[in-house]
Amino acid sequence: MNFNTVLRFCALASVTVAVVMGVYLVQESKATSYMSNDSTACINCHVMESYYATWQHSSHAQRAQCVDCHLPVENYIDKYASKTRDGWNHSVAFTLNTYGKRMLITEDGARRVQENCIRCHSSFSKTLIKNVDRYHAFDSESLGERKCWDCHRYVPHGKVRSINAAPVRLGVKWTQ
């Protein structure tokens, strides 16, 4: 056997092993579930269980999936770009254990949630804007710097906001 044949065999074996390991990693990490709108994809990581459990026991669970609040809904490119960015940030934080006991939403994530609150509750939002000077201390005719959750603190995740605060996952219902 000459050197070129051995080199080709080793290269083919390396590529085969890499492909098999990649397929295994995708399957074990349930990576394809992240492309869906199913909220159970969020609890592939145990860190998200308390957030899922508190959402599951809220009124929003009957009407909205996680992606309906946390991702753009109007544009698929923006939706999957945000999903990819958030997924990367989450996987880095979870892998390197840099998230602490409470996960905090990013500015971009907070903007998306605020836009989706206003979109879903547009009739309420219009009333707020119309009565802004009468009942609410907003800075302008828009909702200003205030976020919906400044007042609606426990919607939809309740008081539980940390990985230690949801003992036994508050009865998380696994649908898989």
N, C-alpha and C positions, 0 to 999 in steps of 0.2 A: 504494500500500500504506500503510495507516495504522499508527500506532505500536503498537496492541494486537496486530495481526497479526504484526508484526516481533517483538514481545516474546514472543508465543506460540511462534513459530518458533524463536527463540533458546532458550527454555526447553525445548522438545521436543528440539532438537539437543543441548543440554547433558545432558539426562537420557539420551538415546540414547548419547552418548559415554561417560558415566559407567557405564552398564550394560555396554557393550561392553568397556570397560577393566576393570570388575569381573570379568566372565566370563573375560577373558584372564588376569587376575591369579590367579584361582582355579585355572585350568587350568595355568598355568606353575608355580605354587607347589605344585601337587599337593595342594591344601588338602583335598580330599575324602578323600585317603588317610589323613589323620589321624583320621578317624572309624572306621577299621578297627582290627582287632587285629593286623594284619600288621606284623612287626618291620621290614620294609624301609621302612616309612613313617618310621622314626626316622632313616634315613640320607638323607632328602631334604636335610638340612642336613649339609654336609661335616664340621662340628664333631663330629658323633656317630659318624663312621666308625670311630674306634678303639674306641669302646665296643661298637659293633655287631660289629666284627671279633673282638674278644676274647670276646664272648658267643658268637659263631658257632662258635668253636673250643672251647667249654666243654661240659661234660656237660649243662648247663641248656638248650642249644640244641635238644636232642632232646626236651625235656619241657615247656618253657615259652617263651612269647613275652615280649617286653619288658613288655607291659601286665600279664602275669600276676604280675610282681614289683613293678612300679612304680605300679600303679593299684589302687584298690579293686575287688574282683571281686564282692562280694556285692550291691551296690546300683548300678544303672545311673545314677541321678542323681548319686551321689557320684563314680562313675567318670568321667562326662563333665564334671562340674564340675572335677575334678582335672585331667583332660586339657586342658580349656580354660585353666585357670589356669597349668598347666605350659607349655602351648604359647605363651601370651601372654608369660610370663616368659622362655622360651627365645628367642622371636622378638625381644623387646626387647634381651636380652643379645647375641644374635648380630648384630642390626642395628647396635647402638651399640658393638659390640666391647668389652664390659665383662666378659667371662667369664674372661679369663686363659688360661693354658695348661692348667689343670685345671678341670674343672667340679666343683663341690661340690654334694652333694645338700642340699636344704633340710630343715629339721626335719620338716615335714609329709611330704616325700618319704621321709625316713628312717623315720618312723613307719609309713608304708604298706608299705615294703619289709620292715620287721621283722614287721609283722602277717602279711604274705604268706609270709615264711620260716616262721613258726610254723604258719600254716595248712597249707602244703604238707608240712612236716616235723613234723606234729603228734605222731607217735609218738615221735620223737626229743625233741621239746620237752617232752612229758610225762615222759620219763625224766630229762631235765635238771632239771626242776622237782622231781621226786621225790627226786633225789640232790643237790639244790642244796647242802646243808650238807656233804655228803661229798666232792664232787669239784670244785665250782665256787664261786667267790667272789662269788656274787650277794647282793644286799642283802636280798631278801625271798623269799617263796614264788613270786612271779612271776619273770620273767627280769630284773627290776630295771632299772637304767639301762644295763646292758650290751647291746650289739647283737650279733647273730649274727656279723657281719663283724669284730667285735673279735678273734675267734679265726680265723674262716674268711675271712681277709683277701683272698684272691685268687679268691673265688667270686662271680659267674661271670665277672668281667672280667679276671682274671689280674693280672699286674704292670703291664700297660700302662694308664695312666690319664691320658694327655694327648693333645692333638691332634698333637703332634710325635712321639709314641712308636710310631705304627703306620705304618711305612714302607710305601708302596704298598698301604695298607689291609689288610695281612696276608692278602691273597687274598680280599677280601670277595666273596661270591657274590651277584651281582645276579639276582634272580628275576623282574624285571619284563620 
